[in-house]
Amino acid sequence: MNLVARLRQIAMVGGVETFGVVAGGLAGLLIVNVLPKDQYAAYTFLFACLTLLLGVTDLGLAHCCLPVVGQRARELLWVVGACRQVFRRRWMLLAAGVVIVVPYWFIGSREHGWINAGYLLASVFAMAAVLTSLRDHYLRTVLTILGHVTSLSRIGLISTVVRIALVCAVLALPLGSWAVAGVVAATTAASVASIALMRRDLAARQVPDHRLDAADAKRVDAEVIRIAKPLVLPAIFYQLQGVITVFLVSLFGTSNMMAEVGAFGRLAMALMIVDRVTGILLFPAVARAKPGREVRAIMWRAHLAYLGMMAVLLLSAYLLPQYWILLLGEKYRSMEPLVWMIFLSSILASAAGYAFSSLTVRGATAGQTYSIAVTLAIQSLYLAVIGISDLRSILGFAIATGVANFVFQYGLLILRWRQWGVEEPQSRL
């Protein structure tokens, strides 16, 4: 693909994904502004449980599809069969996730007095959202690897419009204590719509629901184990780290603080634009790239552009926090001095994930276990010296964690840089 065509594709995907993030962000901001703080606190907690449950089904498996497919991305049956084999293991891990997350959900819900009929219904819808999300992720992965970028953008646009329309309808109704259930149901319905559209698109392209034969399935399983094995412990650890702020607040904070943490997370929605565009365009290209000059050229340009955009975003949060806080509403005005902290912690976490994904799409998963020791050391030092007492200290804890992850992941990326000049293609299938 020539430069002009690539730029046109980036502009198209970036424009659609920007609209999707903006529309999704508007839906989120509507939820923040309309829901009372106590209900938004419950919504934040449910969303954290949902995220943790999805994370348990991962354990490194989400990073296996691209390197397993490797340079065989044009072989349609191979792509579908390999992705199906990987996601089969994710469904198997769902039961383990339920065993882990449900006790945490029950203890946290009872501690804050959220358990009532409306909240229980919202929890049921949240579990439905987990099931639809797994199916959605599988179909999206297949379309991404096959290069159907236009279809993905169109489907993403439609599902986003469906979600914001449903959220607006729910918030316009006088649902009272049932409002959280309505909002979660709207998100689940949008995911169902996305699944239906992707299945229809694959059917129109005559993409079969292919299963690998026993020999190929065995080879894929062996490659998945090779790639995912070094990621199991880090995956468990970082799934917990992903919700560590909510976890700390659920144990030591108040419902009001929980609402503030959740509302702050909405401000970092701009990061999602970059994550979505790179997930659709960059990382599949990195996985397919030939070793040597090609993969290194793609990599350094992408990271330079990414870090530059993050720096601009952080500067805006530091110099103009009052404009960002307008998005949340006056009831969150007291949090204005902390805006730069939430952006910094989110940027560090996102950049570390960006470096991590750059490694894993090439099958470079070795050494990730050591990140646990590095992160725990930094966190222990922070707790010993500063401790947890208020929202500022919790955000400081998130920043310290982000620094540890950022330094470690980019350290690994730099170490891999020379090896990529001479390595063989990562997938041996």
Buried (B, 14 or more C-beta within 10 A) or exposed (E): EEEEEEEEBBEBBBBBBBBBBBBBBBBBBBBBBBBEBBBBBBBBBBBBBBBBBBBBBBBBBBBBBBBBBBBBBEEBEBBBBBBBBBBBBBEEBBEEBBEBBBEBBEEBBEEBEBEEEBBEBBBEBBBBBBBBBBBBBBBBBBBBBBBBBEBBBBBBBBBBBBBBBBBBEBBEEEBEBBBBBBBBBBBBBBBBBBBEBBBEBBEEEEBEEBBBEEEBBEBBBEBBEBBBBBBBBBBBBBBBBBBBBBBBBBEEBEBBBBBBBBBBBBBBBBBBBBBBBBBBBBBBBBBBBEBEEBBBEBBEEBBEEBEEBBEEBBEBBEEEBEEBBEBBEEBBEEBBEBBBBBBBBBBBBBBBBBBBBBBBBBBBBBBBBBBBEBBEEBBEEBEEEEEBEEBEBBBBBBBBBBBBBBBBBBBBBEEBEEEBEEBEBBBEB
